[in-house]
Amino acid sequence: MRTDSKPSRYVLYLLSAAVIMVTTGCGNGTNVTGASAPPQAPALQSAGDRTVTAGPPTTAPAQSGAASTDPTRAALATVNAYFEEIDRASLEGRVADVTATAMPGCQTCMLDIEATRTFHARGVHADVGPLAVGPVTMGPLGDKMITARMTVTIRAIHLLDAAGHTIESQPAQPPRAATATLSLTATGWRIENVLYSRGPS
């Protein structure tokens, strides 16, 4: 068994995302910066940190019941489905498919899923979902736009081969604040970008 103390690949990509001060929006050409997010308001929150286990890929966020009529709940479902898909893909050793939750040119989204692409190329998978996402706080609803704030922590993981043998170990990393900007499209809410910064949200 090899133990590697270097930062997790997830951390490298999240750190890259954090230093992108201006991220090109997807689909509408809008430039979004960390300073443009609207102020927090009394907001809807998710149930909190979760552990994802292997299962069918997340193809679309749940839009039934209250989520189908409440746009804020529908946007929250999109955020949850986005991170759940990345975790599940890491567990299964495949490339995360976020087409149902992110807009087609979201640069920071591509950074988020790059680690799953690397795992797949190496033929390894994680023993636990690498992303621990704290409660998601939804900002005020704008004109087809909304923000979601949360804390994302990289868990300690073991990378396993197809036989279940540990190939590499990656340590846990400090929590980082994340702000996702979502746009309402003809097919529902989609993440336009995710900006990361130091420390919890």
HULINFEN-V209562 format. One record per run of one state. SS is the DSSP state (2 for helix, 1 for strand, 0 for the rest). FROM is the first residue (numbers start at 1). TO is the last residue. If there is no record, write none. Layout:
ss:SS from:FROM to:TO
ss:SS from:FROM to:TO
This chain:
ss:0 from:1 to:8
ss:2 from:9 to:18
ss:0 from:19 to:21
ss:1 from:22 to:24
ss:0 from:25 to:30
ss:1 from:31 to:33
ss:2 from:34 to:36
ss:0 from:37 to:44
ss:1 from:45 to:45
ss:0 from:46 to:65
ss:2 from:66 to:69
ss:0 from:70 to:70
ss:2 from:71 to:92
ss:0 from:93 to:101
ss:1 from:102 to:102
ss:0 from:103 to:106
ss:2 from:107 to:122
ss:0 from:123 to:124
ss:1 from:125 to:126
ss:0 from:127 to:130
ss:1 from:131 to:133
ss:0 from:134 to:136
ss:1 from:137 to:138
ss:0 from:139 to:144
ss:1 from:145 to:154
ss:0 from:155 to:156
ss:1 from:157 to:160
ss:0 from:161 to:165
ss:1 from:166 to:170
ss:0 from:171 to:175
ss:1 from:176 to:185
ss:0 from:186 to:187
ss:1 from:188 to:199
ss:0 from:200 to:201
